[in-house]
Amino acid sequence: MKKILLAAFFMLATATYSNENILTERPSFDLMLKIDDERFFKTKKPKLPYIVENKYVYVSIFPGETLFVEADVVNDTIVKFTVVKEVKNKDKTIILKFNQITKEENPREHDYMLLTITNPFNKKLVYKTNIHLILQDRLTGTSTIPVMAKLTNYVSWPDILGAIFLYDFVLE
């Protein structure tokens, strides 16, 4: 009986501890992007989920964010994402960073947007992306570059992007 109670306590403690690492919603925040020497874009973002499940399961990321996304894989398809506070399972955690890069000669002027994706898997990571173009206030698809096994990809856009939505992740 003591062994059963000890095992139950251990499983409950493990579940509680691992749930403390899970992030479901980002807090509300002010998004501010540089346009040029005189103009900037600013908007207040409400509390939003990191992972959205509707027609697609997708991860949203905003400029200035770094996300640690644990992925569950079934038959080379990522079927579940969980955003976590810190990397505890490096073999299944995709690292996403999204930043606005400003011009070296004038840090108040936009140069490009940079998405960094680190693939923890032993296979090539293929995905699709939609981007939100701030100055045109529209969402559009864009081409993507697969991330080779155990490597990091850098993808840049000259446009000012307010968000990136990544979906349809597959391992090849």
C-alpha positions as CSV (number, residue, x, y, z in Angstrom):
1,M,0.0,0.0,0.0
2,K,2.9,2.4,0.8
3,K,4.4,1.7,-2.6
4,I,1.1,2.5,-4.3
5,L,0.7,5.8,-2.4
6,L,4.3,6.7,-3.0
7,A,3.9,6.0,-6.8
8,A,0.7,8.0,-6.9
9,F,2.3,10.9,-5.1
10,F,5.3,10.8,-7.5
11,M,3.0,10.8,-10.6
12,L,1.0,13.7,-9.2
13,A,4.1,15.7,-8.3
14,T,5.5,15.1,-11.8
15,A,2.3,16.1,-13.5
16,T,2.0,19.3,-11.4
17,Y,5.6,20.2,-11.9
18,S,5.5,19.7,-15.7
19,N,2.2,21.7,-15.9
20,E,4.1,24.7,-14.4
21,N,6.3,24.8,-17.4
22,I,3.4,25.0,-19.9
23,L,2.3,28.3,-21.4
24,T,-1.1,28.5,-22.9
25,E,-1.6,32.2,-23.4
26,R,0.7,35.2,-23.8
27,P,-0.2,38.2,-21.6
28,S,-1.4,41.3,-23.3
29,F,1.4,43.5,-24.6
30,D,2.2,46.6,-26.6
31,L,3.7,45.8,-30.0
32,M,5.8,48.6,-31.4
33,L,7.7,48.3,-34.7
34,K,10.0,50.9,-36.3
35,I,9.1,52.0,-39.8
36,D,11.5,54.8,-40.5
37,D,13.3,57.7,-38.8
38,E,10.0,59.5,-38.0
39,R,7.3,56.8,-38.0
40,F,6.5,53.7,-36.0
41,F,3.7,51.3,-35.7
42,K,2.2,50.7,-32.3
43,T,-0.8,48.5,-31.2
44,K,-2.0,46.9,-28.0
45,K,-2.3,43.1,-28.3
46,P,-4.8,41.4,-26.0
47,K,-4.1,38.2,-24.1
48,L,-3.8,35.6,-26.9
49,P,-3.2,31.9,-27.2
50,Y,0.2,30.7,-28.4
51,I,-1.3,27.7,-30.1
52,V,-4.6,27.9,-32.1
53,E,-6.5,24.8,-33.0
54,N,-9.2,25.3,-35.7
55,K,-8.9,24.2,-39.3
56,Y,-5.2,24.2,-38.8
57,V,-3.1,23.8,-35.7
58,Y,-0.7,26.7,-35.8
59,V,1.8,28.6,-33.7
60,S,1.6,32.4,-33.6
61,I,4.7,34.4,-32.9
62,F,5.1,38.2,-32.7
63,P,8.2,40.4,-33.1
64,G,10.5,40.3,-30.1
65,E,9.3,36.8,-29.0
66,T,11.3,33.6,-28.4
67,L,9.1,30.5,-28.1
68,F,10.1,27.0,-26.9
69,V,7.6,24.7,-28.6
70,E,7.5,21.0,-27.5
71,A,6.1,18.8,-30.3
72,D,4.5,15.4,-30.2
73,V,5.1,13.4,-33.4
74,V,3.0,10.7,-34.9
75,N,4.0,9.1,-38.3
76,D,6.3,12.0,-39.1
77,T,3.6,14.6,-38.5
78,I,3.6,16.9,-35.6
79,V,0.2,16.5,-34.0
80,K,0.4,18.5,-30.8
81,F,2.3,21.6,-29.8
82,T,2.9,22.8,-26.3
83,V,4.7,26.1,-25.6
84,V,6.9,25.9,-22.5
85,K,8.7,28.4,-20.4
86,E,12.0,26.6,-20.7
87,V,13.6,23.7,-22.7
88,K,13.4,20.5,-20.7
89,N,13.1,18.1,-23.6
90,K,15.7,19.3,-26.1
91,D,15.0,16.4,-28.5
92,K,11.4,17.5,-29.1
93,T,11.6,21.3,-28.6
94,I,11.5,23.6,-31.6
95,I,12.9,27.0,-30.8
96,L,11.4,30.0,-32.7
97,K,12.7,33.5,-32.5
98,F,11.2,36.5,-34.4
99,N,12.8,39.9,-34.4
100,Q,12.8,43.2,-36.3
101,I,16.3,44.1,-37.4
102,T,17.0,47.8,-37.8
103,K,19.6,49.5,-39.9
104,E,23.0,49.7,-38.5
105,E,23.5,53.4,-39.5
106,N,20.1,54.3,-38.1
107,P,18.6,52.1,-35.4
108,R,15.2,53.9,-35.6
109,E,14.8,52.6,-39.2
110,H,13.4,49.2,-40.2
111,D,15.8,46.9,-42.2
112,Y,14.2,43.5,-42.2
113,M,12.3,40.9,-40.1
114,L,14.1,37.7,-39.1
115,L,12.6,34.4,-38.1
116,T,15.0,31.8,-36.6
117,I,13.9,28.2,-36.4
118,T,15.9,25.4,-34.6
119,N,14.9,21.9,-35.6
120,P,15.6,19.3,-32.8
121,F,14.6,16.3,-34.8
122,N,16.6,13.8,-36.8
123,K,14.6,14.6,-39.9
124,K,14.0,17.6,-42.1
125,L,11.3,19.9,-40.7
126,V,8.8,21.2,-43.3
127,Y,6.1,23.8,-42.5
128,K,3.9,26.5,-44.0
129,T,3.7,30.1,-43.0
130,N,1.4,33.0,-43.2
131,I,2.6,36.5,-42.4
132,H,0.8,39.7,-41.4
133,L,2.0,42.7,-43.4
134,I,1.6,45.7,-41.2
135,L,1.7,48.5,-43.8
136,Q,-0.8,46.7,-46.0
137,D,-2.8,45.4,-43.1
138,R,-3.3,41.9,-44.6
139,L,-2.4,38.3,-44.1
140,T,-0.7,36.4,-46.8
141,G,1.1,33.2,-47.4
142,T,4.8,33.1,-48.1
143,S,7.4,30.6,-49.2
144,T,9.3,28.6,-46.6
145,I,12.6,26.9,-46.4
146,P,12.7,23.4,-44.7
147,V,14.9,23.2,-41.7
148,M,17.4,20.4,-42.0
149,A,17.8,17.8,-39.2
150,K,19.4,19.2,-36.0
151,L,20.1,22.6,-37.6
152,T,18.8,26.2,-37.4
153,N,17.3,28.2,-40.3
154,Y,17.2,31.9,-40.7
155,V,14.4,33.4,-42.8
156,S,14.1,37.1,-43.5
157,W,11.5,39.4,-45.1
158,P,12.1,43.1,-46.1
159,D,8.5,43.9,-45.1
160,I,7.4,45.0,-41.7
161,L,5.6,42.0,-40.2
162,G,3.3,42.1,-37.2
163,A,3.0,38.4,-36.7
164,I,3.9,35.0,-38.2
165,F,1.7,32.0,-38.2
166,L,3.4,28.6,-38.7
167,Y,1.4,25.4,-39.5
168,D,1.3,22.0,-41.2
169,F,4.6,20.8,-39.7
170,V,5.8,17.5,-41.2
171,L,9.1,15.6,-40.8
172,E,10.6,14.2,-43.9
